[in-house]
Amino acid sequence: MTSQTVLTIAQQALLITVLVSAPPLLAALVVGLLVSIFQAATQINEMTLSFIPKLLAIFASLVIAGPWMLATLTDYMQRLYGSIPQTIG
């Protein structure tokens, strides 16, 4: 196993991590921005007001993008485990 192989595996793992975590994070970002604009427009400065909408948006994004996220992770792990013989030998 060379250092290039280790770097390639680490790069792929980081890419998969970013891809899988993007839908819930983007949903939370968009909802947080909309709630902040609403709070600024109405001058309601309640800190807990943004928590429930963000939580619901993250849950909805996990329900919608969950199968894709699971398929992406499963595919990556199958490729990783399938490449063990070539990596070691």
Z-matrix of the N, CA and C atoms (Angstrom, degrees):
N
C 1 1.444
C 2 1.529 1 108.00
N 3 1.294 2 115.59 1 123.39
C 4 1.459 3 120.39 2 -178.80
C 5 1.524 4 110.17 3 -95.51
N 6 1.304 5 114.25 4 168.70
C 7 1.461 6 118.50 5 178.59
C 8 1.529 7 110.96 6 -67.59
N 9 1.322 8 117.73 7 -29.54
C 10 1.465 9 121.32 8 177.41
C 11 1.529 10 110.56 9 -64.83
N 12 1.326 11 116.85 10 -38.05
C 13 1.468 12 120.70 11 178.44
C 14 1.525 13 110.74 12 -65.23
N 15 1.321 14 116.03 13 -42.87
C 16 1.464 15 120.40 14 179.15
C 17 1.528 16 110.28 15 -63.51
N 18 1.320 17 116.85 16 -42.57
C 19 1.467 18 120.41 17 179.06
C 20 1.524 19 111.65 18 -65.14
N 21 1.315 20 117.20 19 -37.81
C 22 1.463 21 120.64 20 178.32
C 23 1.524 22 111.01 21 -65.57
N 24 1.331 23 116.79 22 -43.70
C 25 1.466 24 120.53 23 178.43
C 26 1.522 25 110.27 24 -63.53
N 27 1.321 26 117.83 25 -43.01
C 28 1.466 27 121.41 26 179.26
C 29 1.531 28 110.67 27 -65.01
N 30 1.327 29 117.26 28 -39.97
C 31 1.463 30 120.79 29 179.40
C 32 1.531 31 110.68 30 -64.31
N 33 1.330 32 116.54 31 -43.01
C 34 1.463 33 119.77 32 178.36
C 35 1.526 34 111.32 33 -64.91
N 36 1.331 35 117.02 34 -39.03
C 37 1.464 36 120.62 35 179.36
C 38 1.531 37 110.78 36 -64.28
N 39 1.318 38 116.84 37 -42.35
C 40 1.460 39 119.98 38 178.21
C 41 1.523 40 111.83 39 -65.79
N 42 1.319 41 117.03 40 -39.07
C 43 1.462 42 120.89 41 178.41
C 44 1.531 43 110.93 42 -64.04
N 45 1.320 44 116.68 43 -44.22
C 46 1.462 45 120.59 44 178.22
C 47 1.523 46 110.54 45 -63.70
N 48 1.341 47 116.71 46 -39.32
C 49 1.463 48 120.73 47 178.36
C 50 1.518 49 111.05 48 -61.69
N 51 1.312 50 117.22 49 -44.06
C 52 1.469 51 121.08 50 179.51
C 53 1.526 52 110.73 51 -65.87
N 54 1.331 53 117.12 52 -42.54
C 55 1.459 54 120.21 53 -179.43
C 56 1.523 55 112.08 54 -65.10
N 57 1.321 56 116.82 55 -40.80
C 58 1.462 57 120.40 56 -176.51
C 59 1.527 58 111.30 57 -74.52
N 60 1.320 59 116.65 58 -33.41
C 61 1.469 60 118.53 59 -177.92
C 62 1.529 61 112.83 60 -85.34
N 63 1.313 62 118.18 61 -9.61
C 64 1.463 63 121.19 62 -176.13
C 65 1.536 64 114.37 63 -64.39
N 66 1.329 65 120.90 64 -46.90
C 67 1.476 66 118.44 65 -176.43
C 68 1.531 67 114.53 66 -59.47
N 69 1.340 68 120.19 67 -48.51
C 70 1.472 69 117.53 68 178.96
C 71 1.525 70 113.09 69 -67.08
N 72 1.323 71 116.82 70 -36.75
C 73 1.464 72 119.01 71 179.88
C 74 1.522 73 111.92 72 -67.74
N 75 1.320 74 116.94 73 -40.51
C 76 1.462 75 119.72 74 177.93
C 77 1.524 76 111.52 75 -66.94
N 78 1.335 77 116.82 76 -37.89
C 79 1.465 78 119.50 77 177.40
C 80 1.525 79 110.49 78 -63.30
N 81 1.325 80 116.75 79 -43.65
C 82 1.466 81 120.22 80 178.44
C 83 1.524 82 110.95 81 -64.68
N 84 1.313 83 116.87 82 -37.78
C 85 1.459 84 120.74 83 179.45
C 86 1.525 85 111.44 84 -64.56
N 87 1.320 86 116.79 85 -47.08
C 88 1.461 87 120.80 86 -178.05
C 89 1.534 88 110.55 87 -65.53
N 90 1.323 89 116.88 88 -45.34
C 91 1.465 90 119.81 89 -179.85
C 92 1.521 91 110.57 90 -65.79
N 93 1.328 92 117.32 91 -40.82
C 94 1.462 93 120.07 92 177.57
C 95 1.514 94 112.34 93 -61.51
N 96 1.332 95 116.27 94 -39.54
C 97 1.457 96 120.44 95 177.96
C 98 1.528 97 111.36 96 -65.83
N 99 1.327 98 116.63 97 -43.95
C 100 1.467 99 119.96 98 179.19
C 101 1.525 100 111.69 99 -64.63
N 102 1.315 101 117.34 100 -41.02
C 103 1.461 102 120.34 101 178.83
C 104 1.522 103 110.17 102 -67.12
N 105 1.319 104 117.49 103 -37.71
C 106 1.466 105 120.41 104 178.18
C 107 1.521 106 111.56 105 -64.73
N 108 1.330 107 116.30 106 -40.83
C 109 1.468 108 119.91 107 177.05
C 110 1.531 109 109.95 108 -64.52
N 111 1.328 110 116.78 109 -41.21
C 112 1.459 111 120.45 110 177.31
C 113 1.531 112 111.28 111 -62.92
N 114 1.321 113 116.66 112 -43.04
C 115 1.460 114 120.09 113 179.02
C 116 1.528 115 111.59 114 -65.22
N 117 1.314 116 116.49 115 -38.36
C 118 1.464 117 119.09 116 178.81
C 119 1.524 118 111.25 117 -68.51
N 120 1.320 119 116.54 118 -36.60
C 121 1.461 120 119.54 119 -178.83
C 122 1.525 121 111.82 120 -72.29
N 123 1.322 122 117.38 121 -35.47
C 124 1.468 123 120.02 122 -177.32
C 125 1.521 124 112.67 123 -99.39
N 126 1.293 125 117.91 124 -4.49
C 127 1.461 126 125.17 125 -178.36
C 128 1.531 127 112.13 126 57.75
N 129 1.326 128 115.54 127 35.02
C 130 1.466 129 121.17 128 172.83
C 131 1.526 130 106.52 129 -94.82
N 132 1.311 131 117.13 130 113.47
C 133 1.457 132 121.04 131 -177.16
C 134 1.526 133 110.73 132 -107.92
N 135 1.299 134 115.71 133 60.70
C 136 1.456 135 121.31 134 178.71
C 137 1.530 136 108.45 135 -100.72
N 138 1.319 137 116.89 136 121.28
C 139 1.461 138 120.75 137 -174.48
C 140 1.530 139 111.86 138 -70.50
N 141 1.323 140 117.20 139 -31.00
C 142 1.461 141 119.84 140 -177.45
C 143 1.518 142 113.09 141 -81.04
N 144 1.323 143 118.05 142 -8.09
C 145 1.463 144 121.30 143 -177.99
C 146 1.528 145 111.70 144 -64.93
N 147 1.310 146 118.38 145 -32.59
C 148 1.460 147 120.55 146 -177.23
C 149 1.523 148 112.41 147 -86.75
N 150 1.318 149 118.87 148 -11.43
C 151 1.461 150 120.66 149 -175.00
C 152 1.522 151 112.60 150 -69.77
N 153 1.320 152 118.03 151 -50.93
C 154 1.466 153 122.06 152 -176.34
C 155 1.530 154 111.94 153 -65.33
N 156 1.340 155 120.24 154 -45.96
C 157 1.476 156 118.23 155 177.23
C 158 1.534 157 112.84 156 -61.33
N 159 1.335 158 116.97 157 -38.32
C 160 1.461 159 119.25 158 177.57
C 161 1.524 160 110.92 159 -64.36
N 162 1.313 161 116.07 160 -42.99
C 163 1.456 162 120.93 161 179.37
C 164 1.519 163 111.22 162 -61.30
N 165 1.321 164 116.61 163 -43.56
C 166 1.465 165 120.68 164 178.22
C 167 1.525 166 111.80 165 -66.66
N 168 1.329 167 116.90 166 -38.20
C 169 1.465 168 120.10 167 179.09
C 170 1.526 169 110.64 168 -67.09
N 171 1.313 170 117.25 169 -40.62
C 172 1.466 171 120.02 170 178.28
C 173 1.523 172 110.04 171 -65.08
N 174 1.331 173 116.57 172 -43.10
C 175 1.464 174 119.99 173 177.96
C 176 1.528 175 110.96 174 -61.22
N 177 1.324 176 117.23 175 -44.19
C 178 1.471 177 120.94 176 179.37
C 179 1.523 178 111.44 177 -63.81
N 180 1.334 179 116.67 178 -40.33
C 181 1.468 180 118.63 179 179.02
C 182 1.517 181 111.07 180 -67.50
N 183 1.333 182 117.79 181 -34.19
C 184 1.463 183 120.09 182 176.32
C 185 1.519 184 111.60 183 -68.75
N 186 1.326 185 116.87 184 -35.95
C 187 1.465 186 119.88 185 177.37
C 188 1.523 187 110.31 186 -68.23
N 189 1.319 188 116.37 187 -42.66
C 190 1.469 189 120.30 188 -177.47
C 191 1.525 190 111.87 189 -74.34
N 192 1.343 191 117.02 190 -48.84
C 193 1.467 192 120.72 191 -175.40
C 194 1.526 193 113.15 192 -93.83
N 195 1.328 194 117.58 193 -1.09
C 196 1.460 195 121.00 194 -177.19
C 197 1.521 196 114.60 195 -57.71
N 198 1.329 197 118.96 196 -47.43
C 199 1.466 198 118.45 197 178.89
C 200 1.535 199 112.92 198 -61.12
N 201 1.319 200 116.51 199 -39.30
C 202 1.465 201 119.29 200 177.56
C 203 1.532 202 110.71 201 -65.81
N 204 1.329 203 116.37 202 -42.07
C 205 1.455 204 120.32 203 179.74
C 206 1.533 205 110.75 204 -62.52
N 207 1.325 206 116.02 205 -44.11
C 208 1.459 207 120.41 206 179.22
C 209 1.518 208 111.49 207 -65.27
N 210 1.326 209 117.00 208 -40.92
C 211 1.470 210 120.20 209 178.46
C 212 1.528 211 110.84 210 -65.26
N 213 1.329 212 117.55 211 -39.03
C 214 1.464 213 121.39 212 178.78
C 215 1.522 214 110.86 213 -64.20
N 216 1.321 215 116.43 214 -46.69
C 217 1.465 216 120.06 215 179.36
C 218 1.530 217 111.43 216 -65.15
N 219 1.334 218 116.97 217 -41.58
C 220 1.458 219 120.67 218 179.46
C 221 1.524 220 111.29 219 -63.89
N 222 1.324 221 116.76 220 -42.89
C 223 1.461 222 120.89 221 178.40
C 224 1.529 223 111.29 222 -62.53
N 225 1.323 224 116.54 223 -42.74
C 226 1.461 225 120.11 224 179.23
C 227 1.530 226 110.98 225 -63.20
N 228 1.333 227 116.56 226 -44.96
C 229 1.462 228 119.50 227 -178.94
C 230 1.527 229 111.47 228 -66.14
N 231 1.318 230 117.43 229 -37.85
C 232 1.463 231 119.65 230 177.32
C 233 1.521 232 111.11 231 -64.96
N 234 1.342 233 116.89 232 -41.58
C 235 1.466 234 119.56 233 176.72
C 236 1.518 235 111.33 234 -65.29
N 237 1.334 236 116.54 235 -38.91
C 238 1.458 237 120.64 236 -179.55
C 239 1.525 238 111.01 237 -65.99
N 240 1.331 239 116.75 238 -47.65
C 241 1.465 240 119.62 239 179.19
C 242 1.522 241 111.65 240 -68.59
N 243 1.330 242 116.96 241 -32.68
C 244 1.468 243 120.05 242 178.33
C 245 1.513 244 112.67 243 -69.95
N 246 1.323 245 117.70 244 -23.72
C 247 1.463 246 120.11 245 -178.48
C 248 1.532 247 112.78 246 -91.62
N 249 1.319 248 117.85 247 2.74
C 250 1.469 249 119.81 248 -179.42
C 251 1.526 250 111.94 249 -60.84
N 252 1.344 251 120.37 250 -44.56
C 253 1.477 252 118.28 251 179.83
C 254 1.538 253 113.37 252 -61.00
N 255 1.335 254 117.29 253 -40.32
C 256 1.462 255 119.04 254 179.32
C 257 1.528 256 110.89 255 -71.17
N 258 1.326 257 117.18 256 -32.41
C 259 1.461 258 120.91 257 -177.70
C 260 1.519 259 111.13 258 -71.25
N 261 1.308 260 116.28 259 -43.34
C 262 1.469 261 120.31 260 -178.42
C 263 1.511 262 111.52 261 -76.51
N 264 1.313 263 115.57 262 -45.31
C 265 1.457 264 118.97 263 -173.40
C 266 1.467 265 111.72 264 -91.04
